[in-house]
């Protein structure tokens, strides 16, 4: 399994629009892509312009398929001018457990 964290800084004037596009992309990815295990988007408390997305993919092929999916490419295009910085943090999962599906 591949787990990574996308750490982004968003233009503060575009937070609402960015959040809507991110939510739309996450919903489509989880619904349409069998290799997308989870996507969790969070903002840093007190800094809504700092957004973290915790991503889990079945394997490298699933991650690569996600990057070329129409809904992901649409999200990247539509949010390009909203994102001030992006850092991808690679991880080595130690223990991943969940009780049930969490949605918002």
Backbone as JSON Lines, residues from 0, in Angstrom:
{"i":0,"aa":"X","n":[0.83,-1.19,0.0],"ca":[0.0,0.0,0.0],"c":[0.87,1.24,0.0]}
{"i":1,"aa":"X","n":[0.42,2.25,-0.68],"ca":[1.12,3.53,-0.74],"c":[0.3,4.55,0.06]}
{"i":2,"aa":"X","n":[0.95,5.22,1.0],"ca":[0.32,6.3,1.75],"c":[1.23,7.51,1.65]}
{"i":3,"aa":"X","n":[0.64,8.61,1.29],"ca":[1.41,9.86,1.21],"c":[0.57,10.98,1.77]}
{"i":4,"aa":"X","n":[1.23,12.07,2.07],"ca":[0.55,13.27,2.56],"c":[0.88,14.41,1.6]}
{"i":5,"aa":"X","n":[-0.16,15.04,1.09],"ca":[0.01,16.23,0.26],"c":[-0.22,17.44,1.18]}
{"i":6,"aa":"X","n":[0.8,18.26,1.29],"ca":[0.75,19.44,2.15],"c":[0.68,20.66,1.23]}
{"i":7,"aa":"X","n":[-0.44,21.38,1.27],"ca":[-0.63,22.5,0.36],"c":[-0.89,23.79,1.13]}
{"i":8,"aa":"X","n":[-0.53,24.88,0.49],"ca":[-0.91,26.2,0.97],"c":[-1.76,26.83,-0.12]}
{"i":9,"aa":"X","n":[-2.95,27.27,0.26],"ca":[-3.94,27.78,-0.68],"c":[-4.06,29.29,-0.55]}
{"i":10,"aa":"X","n":[-4.31,29.96,-1.66],"ca":[-4.58,31.4,-1.65],"c":[-5.77,31.63,-0.72]}
{"i":11,"aa":"X","n":[-5.59,32.42,0.35],"ca":[-6.66,32.61,1.33],"c":[-7.97,33.13,0.73]}
{"i":12,"aa":"X","n":[-7.89,33.9,-0.35],"ca":[-9.09,34.43,-0.99],"c":[-9.86,33.36,-1.77]}
{"i":13,"aa":"X","n":[-9.26,32.18,-1.93],"ca":[-9.91,31.14,-2.75],"c":[-10.17,29.85,-1.96]}
{"i":14,"aa":"X","n":[-10.14,29.93,-0.65],"ca":[-10.3,28.75,0.19],"c":[-11.63,28.04,-0.08]}
{"i":15,"aa":"X","n":[-12.71,28.77,-0.13],"ca":[-14.04,28.15,-0.31],"c":[-14.12,27.42,-1.65]}
{"i":16,"aa":"X","n":[-13.68,28.08,-2.71],"ca":[-13.73,27.46,-4.04],"c":[-12.81,26.24,-4.1]}
{"i":17,"aa":"X","n":[-11.64,26.36,-3.49],"ca":[-10.71,25.24,-3.47],"c":[-11.32,24.04,-2.73]}
{"i":18,"aa":"X","n":[-11.89,24.3,-1.57],"ca":[-12.5,23.23,-0.78],"c":[-13.59,22.5,-1.54]}
{"i":19,"aa":"X","n":[-14.39,23.24,-2.28],"ca":[-15.47,22.62,-3.07],"c":[-14.89,21.72,-4.16]}
{"i":20,"aa":"X","n":[-13.86,22.2,-4.85],"ca":[-13.24,21.4,-5.91],"c":[-12.52,20.18,-5.34]}
{"i":21,"aa":"X","n":[-11.86,20.35,-4.21],"ca":[-11.18,19.23,-3.57],"c":[-12.18,18.17,-3.13]}
{"i":22,"aa":"X","n":[-13.28,18.58,-2.53],"ca":[-14.31,17.64,-2.1],"c":[-14.9,16.88,-3.28]}
{"i":23,"aa":"X","n":[-15.13,17.58,-4.37],"ca":[-15.65,16.95,-5.59],"c":[-14.67,15.91,-6.13]}
{"i":24,"aa":"X","n":[-13.39,16.24,-6.14],"ca":[-12.37,15.33,-6.64],"c":[-12.24,14.1,-5.74]}
{"i":25,"aa":"X","n":[-12.25,14.3,-4.44],"ca":[-12.13,13.19,-3.5],"c":[-13.32,12.24,-3.65]}
{"i":26,"aa":"X","n":[-14.51,12.78,-3.74],"ca":[-15.7,11.95,-3.88],"c":[-15.61,11.09,-5.14]}
{"i":27,"aa":"X","n":[-15.23,11.69,-6.27],"ca":[-15.12,10.95,-7.53],"c":[-14.02,9.89,-7.45]}
{"i":28,"aa":"X","n":[-12.89,10.24,-6.86],"ca":[-11.77,9.3,-6.79],"c":[-12.13,8.06,-5.98]}
{"i":29,"aa":"X","n":[-12.74,8.26,-4.82],"ca":[-13.1,7.12,-3.97],"c":[-14.2,6.29,-4.62]}
{"i":30,"aa":"X","n":[-15.14,6.94,-5.25],"ca":[-16.27,6.24,-5.88],"c":[-15.86,5.49,-7.14]}
{"i":31,"aa":"X","n":[-15.01,6.09,-7.96],"ca":[-14.72,5.54,-9.3],"c":[-13.45,4.7,-9.4]}
{"i":32,"aa":"X","n":[-12.51,4.9,-8.49],"ca":[-11.21,4.22,-8.61],"c":[-11.06,3.13,-7.55]}
{"i":33,"aa":"X","n":[-11.08,1.86,-7.96],"ca":[-10.95,0.79,-6.98],"c":[-9.64,0.82,-6.21]}
{"i":34,"aa":"X","n":[-8.58,1.36,-6.78],"ca":[-7.28,1.4,-6.13],"c":[-7.09,2.54,-5.15]}
{"i":35,"aa":"X","n":[-8.06,3.46,-5.1],"ca":[-8.0,4.55,-4.11],"c":[-8.67,4.01,-2.84]}
{"i":36,"aa":"X","n":[-7.89,3.76,-1.82],"ca":[-8.38,3.19,-0.58],"c":[-8.99,4.27,0.32]}
{"i":37,"aa":"X","n":[-8.3,5.4,0.44],"ca":[-8.86,6.51,1.22],"c":[-8.21,7.82,0.79]}
{"i":38,"aa":"X","n":[-8.95,8.89,0.98],"ca":[-8.48,10.26,0.8],"c":[-9.14,11.09,1.9]}
{"i":39,"aa":"X","n":[-8.32,11.68,2.76],"ca":[-8.82,12.52,3.84],"c":[-8.23,13.92,3.68]}
{"i":40,"aa":"X","n":[-9.1,14.92,3.6],"ca":[-8.65,16.31,3.49],"c":[-8.91,17.02,4.82]}
{"i":41,"aa":"X","n":[-7.89,17.75,5.28],"ca":[-7.97,18.46,6.56],"c":[-7.31,19.81,6.41]}
{"i":42,"aa":"X","n":[-7.81,20.79,7.15],"ca":[-7.07,22.06,7.22],"c":[-6.43,22.13,8.6]}
{"i":43,"aa":"X","n":[-5.32,22.82,8.67],"ca":[-4.61,22.99,9.93],"c":[-5.41,23.96,10.79]}
{"i":44,"aa":"X","n":[-5.72,23.55,12.0],"ca":[-6.51,24.38,12.91],"c":[-5.87,25.77,13.04]}
{"i":45,"aa":"X","n":[-6.68,26.79,12.79],"ca":[-6.2,28.16,12.88],"c":[-5.54,28.67,11.62]}
{"i":46,"aa":"X","n":[-5.36,27.79,10.62],"ca":[-4.72,28.17,9.34],"c":[-5.45,27.48,8.21]}
{"i":47,"aa":"X","n":[-6.65,27.95,7.9],"ca":[-7.47,27.3,6.87],"c":[-6.79,27.22,5.51]}
{"i":48,"aa":"X","n":[-5.78,28.07,5.29],"ca":[-5.09,28.06,3.99],"c":[-4.07,26.93,3.89]}
{"i":49,"aa":"X","n":[-3.82,26.23,4.98],"ca":[-2.9,25.09,4.98],"c":[-3.74,23.81,4.99]}
{"i":50,"aa":"X","n":[-3.69,23.09,3.87],"ca":[-4.53,21.91,3.68],"c":[-3.65,20.68,3.54]}
{"i":51,"aa":"X","n":[-4.02,19.63,4.27],"ca":[-3.34,18.35,4.18],"c":[-4.31,17.34,3.58]}
{"i":52,"aa":"X","n":[-3.82,16.52,2.66],"ca":[-4.61,15.42,2.14],"c":[-3.81,14.15,2.42]}
{"i":53,"aa":"X","n":[-4.41,13.26,3.19],"ca":[-3.78,11.97,3.48],"c":[-4.36,10.98,2.48]}
{"i":54,"aa":"X","n":[-3.49,10.37,1.69],"ca":[-3.9,9.56,0.55],"c":[-3.45,8.11,0.72]}
{"i":55,"aa":"X","n":[-4.32,7.18,0.45],"ca":[-3.97,5.77,0.5],"c":[-4.36,5.07,-0.79]}
{"i":56,"aa":"X","n":[-3.4,4.4,-1.4],"ca":[-3.61,3.7,-2.68],"c":[-3.21,2.23,-2.51]}
{"i":57,"aa":"X","n":[-3.88,1.36,-3.23],"ca":[-3.6,-0.07,-3.13],"c":[-2.15,-0.38,-3.49]}
{"i":58,"aa":"X","n":[-1.62,0.3,-4.51],"ca":[-0.25,0.05,-4.97],"c":[0.17,1.18,-5.91]}
{"i":59,"aa":"X","n":[1.37,1.08,-6.45],"ca":[1.91,2.12,-7.33],"c":[1.07,2.29,-8.59]}
{"i":60,"aa":"X","n":[0.58,1.18,-9.14],"ca":[-0.25,1.25,-10.35],"c":[-1.53,2.04,-10.07]}
{"i":61,"aa":"X","n":[-2.13,1.83,-8.9],"ca":[-3.35,2.57,-8.54],"c":[-3.06,4.05,-8.41]}
{"i":62,"aa":"X","n":[-1.92,4.39,-7.83],"ca":[-1.54,5.8,-7.69],"c":[-1.33,6.43,-9.07]}
{"i":63,"aa":"X","n":[-0.63,5.73,-9.95],"ca":[-0.4,6.26,-11.29],"c":[-1.69,6.4,-12.07]}
{"i":64,"aa":"X","n":[-2.62,5.45,-11.91],"ca":[-3.93,5.55,-12.57],"c":[-4.68,6.77,-12.06]}
{"i":65,"aa":"X","n":[-4.59,7.03,-10.77],"ca":[-5.25,8.19,-10.17],"c":[-4.75,9.49,-10.81]}
{"i":66,"aa":"X","n":[-3.45,9.58,-11.01],"ca":[-2.86,10.8,-11.57],"c":[-3.32,11.09,-12.98]}
{"i":67,"aa":"X","n":[-3.8,10.1,-13.7],"ca":[-4.24,10.3,-15.08],"c":[-5.77,10.24,-15.22]}
{"i":68,"aa":"X","n":[-6.47,10.12,-14.1],"ca":[-7.95,10.06,-14.16],"c":[-8.51,11.42,-14.57]}
{"i":69,"aa":"X","n":[-9.62,11.43,-15.32],"ca":[-10.21,12.7,-15.75],"c":[-10.58,13.63,-14.59]}
{"i":70,"aa":"X","n":[-11.12,13.08,-13.5],"ca":[-11.53,13.95,-12.39],"c":[-10.32,14.56,-11.68]}
{"i":71,"aa":"X","n":[-9.21,13.82,-11.58],"ca":[-8.01,14.39,-10.96],"c":[-7.41,15.48,-11.86]}
{"i":72,"aa":"X","n":[-7.33,15.21,-13.15],"ca":[-6.78,16.21,-14.08],"c":[-7.64,17.47,-14.1]}
{"i":73,"aa":"X","n":[-8.96,17.31,-14.01],"ca":[-9.86,18.46,-13.94],"c":[-9.58,19.27,-12.67]}
{"i":74,"aa":"X","n":[-9.44,18.59,-11.54],"ca":[-9.12,19.25,-10.27],"c":[-7.8,20.01,-10.37]}
{"i":75,"aa":"X","n":[-6.75,19.37,-10.91],"ca":[-5.44,20.03,-11.02],"c":[-5.52,21.28,-11.89]}
{"i":76,"aa":"X","n":[-6.24,21.2,-12.98],"ca":[-6.38,22.34,-13.89],"c":[-7.14,23.49,-13.22]}
{"i":77,"aa":"X","n":[-8.25,23.15,-12.58],"ca":[-9.11,24.18,-12.01],"c":[-8.56,24.8,-10.73]}
{"i":78,"aa":"X","n":[-7.63,24.12,-10.05],"ca":[-7.08,24.67,-8.81],"c":[-5.66,25.22,-8.97]}
{"i":79,"aa":"X","n":[-5.11,25.14,-10.17],"ca":[-3.7,25.52,-10.39],"c":[-3.39,26.92,-9.88]}
{"i":80,"aa":"X","n":[-4.28,27.89,-10.09],"ca":[-4.0,29.26,-9.64],"c":[-4.35,29.48,-8.17]}
{"i":81,"aa":"X","n":[-4.93,28.48,-7.52],"ca":[-5.29,28.59,-6.1],"c":[-4.18,28.1,-5.18]}
{"i":82,"aa":"X","n":[-3.36,27.19,-5.67],"ca":[-2.34,26.53,-4.85],"c":[-1.06,27.37,-4.87]}
{"i":83,"aa":"X","n":[-0.65,27.82,-3.69],"ca":[0.59,28.6,-3.58],"c":[1.81,27.7,-3.44]}
{"i":84,"aa":"X","n":[1.64,26.56,-2.77],"ca":[2.74,25.61,-2.64],"c":[2.16,24.21,-2.43]}
{"i":85,"aa":"X","n":[2.96,23.21,-2.84],"ca":[2.58,21.82,-2.69],"c":[3.83,21.02,-2.36]}
{"i":86,"aa":"X","n":[3.72,20.22,-1.31],"ca":[4.81,19.32,-0.93],"c":[4.21,17.95,-0.73]}
{"i":87,"aa":"X","n":[4.77,16.95,-1.41],"ca":[4.32,15.57,-1.24],"c":[5.26,14.86,-0.28]}
{"i":88,"aa":"X","n":[4.69,14.3,0.77],"ca":[5.47,13.61,1.78],"c":[5.24,12.11,1.62]}
{"i":89,"aa":"X","n":[6.31,11.41,1.29],"ca":[6.24,9.96,1.15],"c":[6.3,9.34,2.55]}
{"i":90,"aa":"X","n":[5.57,8.26,2.77],"ca":[5.58,7.62,4.08],"c":[5.81,6.12,3.95]}
{"i":91,"aa":"X","n":[6.14,5.52,5.05],"ca":[6.2,4.06,5.2],"c":[5.16,3.71,6.24]}
{"i":92,"aa":"X","n":[4.01,3.16,5.83],"ca":[2.97,2.83,6.81],"c":[3.48,1.85,7.87]}
{"i":93,"aa":"X","n":[3.1,2.11,9.09],"ca":[3.44,1.23,10.21],"c":[2.21,0.41,10.59]}
{"i":94,"aa":"X","n":[1.11,1.08,10.82],"ca":[-0.13,0.39,11.19],"c":[-1.3,1.23,10.72]}
{"i":95,"aa":"X","n":[-2.15,0.66,9.88],"ca":[-3.32,1.36,9.35],"c":[-4.57,0.58,9.71]}
{"i":96,"aa":"X","n":[-5.44,1.16,10.5],"ca":[-6.69,0.52,10.91],"c":[-7.8,1.56,10.85]}
{"i":97,"aa":"X","n":[-9.01,1.11,10.55],"ca":[-10.18,1.98,10.57],"c":[-11.39,1.17,11.01]}
{"i":98,"aa":"X","n":[-12.29,1.81,11.74],"ca":[-13.5,1.14,12.19],"c":[-14.54,1.08,11.1]}
{"i":99,"aa":"X","n":[-14.81,2.2,10.46],"ca":[-15.83,2.27,9.42],"c":[-15.57,3.48,8.53]}
{"i":100,"aa":"X","n":[-16.42,3.62,7.52],"ca":[-16.28,4.72,6.57],"c":[-16.64,6.03,7.24]}
{"i":101,"aa":"X","n":[-15.77,7.02,7.12],"ca":[-16.03,8.36,7.64],"c":[-16.32,9.26,6.45]}
{"i":102,"aa":"X","n":[-17.38,10.0,6.52],"ca":[-17.65,10.95,5.43],"c":[-18.12,12.25,6.03]}
{"i":103,"aa":"X","n":[-18.12,13.26,5.2],"ca":[-18.5,14.59,5.66],"c":[-19.61,15.12,4.84]}
